[in-house]
Amino acid sequence: MKVHALGAKRMSGKSSKTGKDYDFAQLAVLMPIDPVSNGSLNIIGYGFQATDLEIDKNSITAFARFQYPCDLVLTTENRVDRQGMKTVITGAKTLDEVNQAQKLKAAA
């Protein structure tokens, strides 16, 4: 998955509402605004909006090497939790890294 990344962060602490501990990581990316029209919701928009995607919290340090904003190719995996199936980012490469790997593969 190719994205325009704005930044990565990890947040942890204790919820002031529930008292439960939390610990998660997110990658902020630009995603196209998709029009939606159903009985209870209508969205009309143009361009992009910032969206947070979940990063495996143990992978967050790998995102420190990028100069944001930047274009990244994400590595993801599907995981099951209490709410069902979700996609989690486990790594990323720059477009240059992906292109270089493709050139090396083609030359081999």
N, C-alpha and C positions, 0 to 999 in steps of 0.2 A: 504494500500500500504506500503510495507516494503522497506526502503531505507537505504543506508549508508550515513549519513549526515556529512558534513564537517564543517558547520557553518551557522548561520542565521544573517541577517542584515536588517536594515531599512534605506532607503535613502530618503531624502527630500531636496528640494531647488528650484531654479529657473533655467530653461534651458537657457544656454548662446546663443543657436541658435534661439529659438522661444520666449523666455521671459515668457513661461508658467511655472506655479508652478507644481512640481511633488512630490509625496509622495507614496512610495511603499516598500514592504518587500519581501525578498527572502530567500529561503533555498538552500544552495549549497549542491548538492548530487552527488554521483558517479552513472552513468548510463552506461549500456553496449553500446559499439560502434556497431551500427547496419549498416550492409552493405547496400548501396543504389546504384542502377544503373538505370538511366533513360536517356533520350536524352541529358539533359544538365548538369547532375551531376553524378559523380561516387565516391563512398566512399568505401574504403577497409580499415578495421581496426581491431584491436584485443585488447581485454581488456575493459577498462572503460574510460569515459571522465567526467569531471566536468560539471554539468548542473544546472542552476538556476530554481527553481520552485517557483511560487508565493505563498506567505503567506498572509492571511488576516492581514492587517497592525494593526488591533486592537488586534490580537493574538500574536504579536511578543514577548511580555514580557514572555509568557509561555515557550519560547525556551531558556531562560537564564539559566534554571536549569540543562540543559544537559551538560555533559563533552564531547566536540567534539575532534576527530571524534567519532561517535557512530552509532549504528543501531537503527532506529526508525520505529514505525508503525504509519503512518499518518492518520489523520482524514481529509477528504476532502468534499467539496460540489461543485456542478456545479452552475455557475452564468452566467447571460447574461449581456453583455456590448455592446458597439458600434461595436465591431469586431465580435460578436457572442458569442457562448457558450465557457466557459473556466472553468477549474478546479482550485480551490483555496484551499490551506491548511488552516484548521481552528484549528488544534490541533495535538498533538503527544504524544505517550507513548513509553517508552523503552520496549525492548523485555521482560525484567524481569517483568515489570508491567503488560504486556499482559498475560504472563505465570501465574503470581500470580492470576490474575482475573479469568483465566480459571480454575485453581485449586480450587478456592473458589466456582465457579459456579458448578463444578463437585461434590464437597463435599456437596453442599446444597440439 
